[in-house]
Amino acid sequence: MSKKNWKKIALGVTSALIASVLIACGGDTDTDTPTGDGDAATGEGTVYYLNFKPEIADQIEDLAEQYTEETGVEVKMTTAASGTYEQTLRAEITKSAPPTIFFINGPIGYNNWKDYTLDLKDTFLGDWLTDPDLAQMGEDGGLYGMPITVEGYGLIYNNAIMDEYFSSDNKSTSYTNMDEINNLDVLTEVVEDMTALKDELGIDGVFSSTSLSSGEQWRFQTHLANLPVYYEYEEKGVESLDEIDFTFSENYKNIFDLYLNNSTTAPGLLGSKTTTDSMTELALGQSVMVQNGNWGWGQIADTEGNVVNEEDIRFLPIYIGVDGEEDQGLAIGTENFLSINSQAAEEDIQASLDFLKWMYTSDVGKDYVINEFGFIPTFNTFEEDELPSDPLAQSVIASMNDESKYSVPWMFTTFPSEQFKNDFGDQLLLYAQDQADWEQVEQTVIDSWAREAQMSQ
């Protein structure tokens, strides 16, 4: 499958989503729920929301408390620790009061949890969805997982420090602005030169710490790994594989090494670093770049002592050295699919639908979705002037609609299991600590993928 066709998949979905949000804003929000009109909470049921995103844990707790104060309906809000969602869901779903709202991770997640997912096609959620192609569908055409946001990730950078570098009389490169950084070779030249000038630039390293502590490896065993897997799928003309060759292993290694060797933290110490550490380093001006997504804006803006101006926060695609990557945009997609527990009590299902209706139609709920969670919404209940205005979300929207670039689809929803990701991440840490060579990392990826894919069949 060509990049052009992949571009159609990525842009055809994501650009259509934004366009349909803008066109369909103010759509009908009074559609009946399956068990009632859903216009007001009845107080007869309770809600248990198992949150997928640790970065919004505090904000979504606040939202739940406000709903309870307003309606009297109890909302239990639990956030799984980073990297433990499947494990937490397995433990909670068998309890006498299981989650009524939970999340599945693409087709692999749906296959694991299809016995617990309610068909939402004929609910107001199905009617609100701006692009049904984004939903997790069953073989019967039902909608069993609702996307709650479209997101993008890449290299977040502080443009003020980049401008300092470009204007330096001591730089060794001829580049003068960020538009010239459009492939891995150029990025490497600039990053390594900036490392040589880090004292002049007042930074500890070009890149924030590569967080490799347990549960914090997801930016690299999932998001960074998405790129070589995407290019392997593209080369082979497939959308998933039971076995991979890790064809673009060296490409992954090259960008990963660039992170490690030009970082605020020595590679051997990365086993103690978290994503929060990484985002804090950028916010405090200790680093210039960090790999993360638009959801990280709140972490930057809310860091105590933040020195980065909003207008200086920008996005750069993640380049790994493939042919034609000058035309590559951000990695854009969705992985968090909201599901309703079909095995929950009927009154709790109704209470959960009522809560979601309030969350996506009330002024309070919508304000949290956009301004506290930083979501680019997938429902038509938002007016155009309610869409997110933060710089990273705006960059994602701009990237979606830039027809001169192809977005990289999120293929990590096809990764065979959480165990595969953990195996990969653990091996990356050993590599960073010089306890494993790259050949061992490569073999772990190939072997673990095949084993986990076989076990899931």
N, C-alpha and C positions, 0 to 999 in steps of 0.2 A: 504494500500500500504506500503510495507516495505521500510526501509531506503535504502536497496540495490537498489530498483527500483527508489526511489527518487534520489539516487546517479547517476543512469543511466541518469535520466532527467537532473540533474544539470551538471554532468561531460560530459555527452554525447553531450550536447550543447556547454558548455564553452570550454572544451578541444578541441572539434572538431573545434571550432572557431579559437583558437590560432593556431592549427595545419594547418588549411586551410589558415590562414593569411601567415604562414611561407612558405607553399607549393605554394600558388597562388600569392605570391608577384610579382609585376611587370606584373600583368595581363593586359588585353586589356582595355585601358582607352579612346578609341576613339569611343565608341558606340554612335549612333545617339540618340538625344532626340526626344520626340514625335513630336515636332514642328520645328525641325531644327537640324543642326549638333552639336550645343552646344559647338563648339570649341573656340568660342570667343564671348564676349558680344557684342550685337548689339547696345546698347545704346538707344533702343527704349522703353524699359520697365524699371520699378523700382522694387526694392526688399524691402520687409518689413519682417524682421526676428524677431519673438517674442521669445526671449531666455528664456529657462527654468531654467538655472543654474546661480543663483546669484554669485556664487564663481568665475565665469569666466567673469563677466560683463565687467570689464575694458579691459581684453585681447581681447574679441570678438568685442568690440567697435573699438579697434586699428586695428583688422583685417579688419573690414568693411571699415575703412578709407583708408587703404592701397589699397583695391580693387577699391574703387572709384577713388583714385589717379591714379591707373594703367589703368582703363578702362573708366572712366567718368560716370559710371553707379551709380546712387544714391542707397545707401543701408541704409535704416532706421533700426537701431538696438535698440530694446527696451528689457529691462530685467524686468520681473515681480518680485516684491518683494517676499521674501521667504514666502511660504505658500499661495500665492494669485494667482497662475498661472491660474487656471480655471476661477476665477473671472475676471482676466485681459483679458483673451481670450474672454470670453463672451462679455465684454464691447467693445473690439477692433474689433471683427469679423463683427459687424453690421455697422461699419463706412464705409464711401464712399471709403476710401483707407485702406482696412483691411490687416491684416498680410497675406503675401503670403507664408511664411514658419513658421510653428508653430509645437508644440509638443503635442502628446497625451500620456496618461499614461495607457498603456496596454489595456485589453479588455473593461474595464469600460470607459476609455477615448475614445476608438474607437466607442463604442456604442453612446456616447454623440455627437461625431463630424463626424460620417460617411458620413453625407451629404456634408461635406466640404473637404473630403480627396480624392486626386487624386490617381488613381491606378498607382503605380510606377513600376509595374512588368516588363514592356517592355521598361523601360528607362535604361540609363547607370547605375543608382543607383541599379536597380534590378540585372543587370549583375555583378556589383562589389561586391555585398553582399556575404561574405564568407560563411555564414550559413543562408539560407532562413528560417529555423525553428525559428530563433530569431525574425523575422519580425512580425508585427501585420497584420494578414491576414484577409480578408473578407470571407464570406461564398462562394463567387464566385471564390476563389483562388487568388484574387488580393492582391497585397502588398500595404497596405495603410499607414503603419507606418514603417519607417526604423530605426533600432537601430543604434545609432551613436557611441556607446562605450559599452564595457562590463566592469563592475566595481565590486569591492568587498569592503566589510566593516567588521570591527571587532573592537578590542581594539588596538589602536595605542599606543605604549609605547616607552619610552626612555631607551634603554638597558644599557646605562652607569650608570644610577641611580639604575637600577635593579642589576647590578653587584656590586655596592656599598653595597646594601642591603645584597646580598648573601655572601659577604665577611665580614660582620659586626660581631664583637665578641658579640654584644648585642642582636642579633636576637633570637627570641624564637622558630623558626621553624627549621626543619632539612633540608629544601630544599636548593639546591646549584646552580640551574640553571633554566632557563625558560622552558626547555623541561619537567620538572616535574610538571609544572602548566598545567594540562590537564582536569580539571573539576572545577565545582563551589566550591566544598568544599576546594580544595587546594587553589584556587584563594582567597577565603574568608580568610583563615588562613594567607596567605601572605599579603594581603592588610591590614588587621586589625593590623598585627604586624608592617607593615611599617608605619601605622598611629601613632602607639606608639613611633616610632623612627623618626618621621618626622623632629624634630629639628636636629638630628644627620645627616639626609640625606639632610638637607637644602631645604625642600619643604614645601609648605603651605597645601598640601593635596595630597593623592595618585591620585585621579581622578580630572580632570578639572571640572569646573562648569557644572552642568546639565542645559543646556539652556532651560528655560521654559517661556521666554517672548513670547508675541503674535507673531506668524509667525516663531518662532525659536524652536518649539517643535518637529519638524519633525524627529529628530534623535531618539525620544523615542516613539511617537505615530505612527510612521511608521516603522523605521528600527529596533528598539528593539522589537516592537510588532510583527514584522515578525516572530520571533523565536517561541513564543507560538502558533501563528496561524499555522505556518508550522507543528509543532508537533501535533497539533490537527487535521489538514488535514490528516497527515500521519496515525494517530491512527484510523481515521474514513475511510481511504481509498478513499479520495475525493480530488479534485483539487480546489473546491470553495464551499461556503455554503451561503444560504440565512439567516441562523441563526447560531450563534456560542454559545457554552457553556462556552467559555473561560476556557477550561479544565486545561490549564497550567497557570492559574492566579497566583497561589502562586509562581511558578517558575519565572514569570515576576517580581513579588513583591520582591523576594529575591535579584535579581541582581540590580533592581532599588534602593532598600534600601542600597545596598552596595555602589552604586554611591553616594547617598545622605549623608550617614554617614561617608564617608571617602573622603570628597571633600575639595577643596580649599575655598568653599563658604558655609556658613550656609544654610540649606535647606529653611528657611523662606525668604531668599534674592534671590532665584533663578528666581523669576518672572521678574527680570531686566537683566538677563544674556542672551547673544547671543552666537551663534556658534563661531563667531569671538573671543569673550572673551575666550571661551574654548580652541581654538587652540592657541591663544596667550599665555595662561598660560602654555601650554605644551612647546611651543617654548622658553619661557623665563626660563624654568626649575622650575617653581612654582608647577607643577604637574608631575606625572609620566605616567599617562594613560589618554586616551580620546577615547570615542566611536565615530568613524567617518570612512570615506572611503578613498580610494586611491586618490580621488580628493582633499583631504585635504593637500596633500604634498606641494602644492604651498603656502598655508596659513602658513605652518610651515617655509618653506625655506625663504619666503619673509617677515617674521616678523622682524621689526627693533629691533636689539638687540638679535636676535636668538642665543641661546647658545647650541643648540642640533646639534651634528655632523650627517651628512647624514648616515654614517655607523651605527649609533646607533638607527635609526628609524626602528622599527619592528612592526609586526602585531601578535596579539593573537586572536583566535576565541572568540566570546561572549558565555560564558557558563551560562546556566540557571538551571543546576541541573537535567537534564534528563538522563535516563539510556543510557549508551553507548556513551556519549558525548566525551569521550576520543578520539573517531575516527572522531569527527566533525572538519571540516575546516572552512574557512571563508564563509560569506554569499555572494554569487556571482550571478550576473545576469545583467539585464538591465531594465530600466523603461522609458527611454526617447526615444520616437519614433517620428522621424522627418516626418512631413507630408507637402504636398504642397496643398494650398488652391485651390480646383477644381473650385470654383466660382470666382476666381480672373480673371482679364483680361488676354487674351491669351499672350499678350506681356510681362505681369508681371510674368506669369508662366514661360515663356521662360527665362526671365532675372533671375529668381530665380534658375532655373536649371543651367544656365550658372555660377552663383555665386557658387553654390555647386560643380560644376565640377572644378572650379578654386581652391576652398577651399581644395579639396581632391586630386588634382593632381599637383598643382604648388608647387615649393619649399617653397615659403612663407607660403602658406596655410597649407601644411603638417607640417611645423615646428611649427606653432601655435597649430595645433591639438594635436601633441605629446608633445611638450615642454612647451607650455603655458597653454593649457587646461588640459594636463595630461591624455588624452584619450588613452585607449587601443583600437585600431581601429577595425572596423567591415567590412572594405572594403579592397579589394585586391590590392589597389593602393600604398601600402606601402611596401618598401623593408625590409628585416629582420633587417638590421642595423638601420632602422628608427623607430623601435618599442621603446616604452618608457623605459628609463633606471633608472627612479627614484626608490627609495627603496620600496615604497608602491606598485607601479604598478608591479614591479618585484615580490613582495610577492604574489600578486594576481595571476600572471601567474604561479608561482611555486605551489600555492595552487590548482589551476585548474588541474595541471598535476600530483599532488600527489595522486596516485591511492589508497594509504592506508587510505585516508580521504574521507569523503563525504562532498561536498559543500552544504550549505543550500540555496535552491532556493529562489528567490525573490517572495514571495507570496503577498506582499502588493499591487501589481497591481490588486489584486482581492478585496481589501478593498472597501466597497460599495460606498463611496463618500468622498470628502474633508471634508464635515461637520462631518462625523463620526470621522475622524482624529482629527478635532478641538475639538469635544466633549471630546474625550479621553484625548487630551493634556491639555485642561482646567481643567479636573478633576485631572490629575496628579499634576498640580500646586497647587490645593486646598489641595491635599494629602500632598505634600511637606510642605505646610504652616500650617499643622495640622488643616485645616478647613474641611476636609473630611476624613473618615476612608476608609480602603481598600475595604470593602464591597460596599461602594458607588462607588468607581472606577470600581469595577467588574461589578456592575449592569449597570452602564453607558455604558460600553463596550457592554454588551449583548443587552441592549435595543436600543442603538443608531444604532448598526449594523443591527438589525432586521428592525427598522424603515426605515433606509436609503436604505437598500436592497429592501424593499417593494416599496418605492417611485420610485426607478429606473426601476421598471418593467413596 
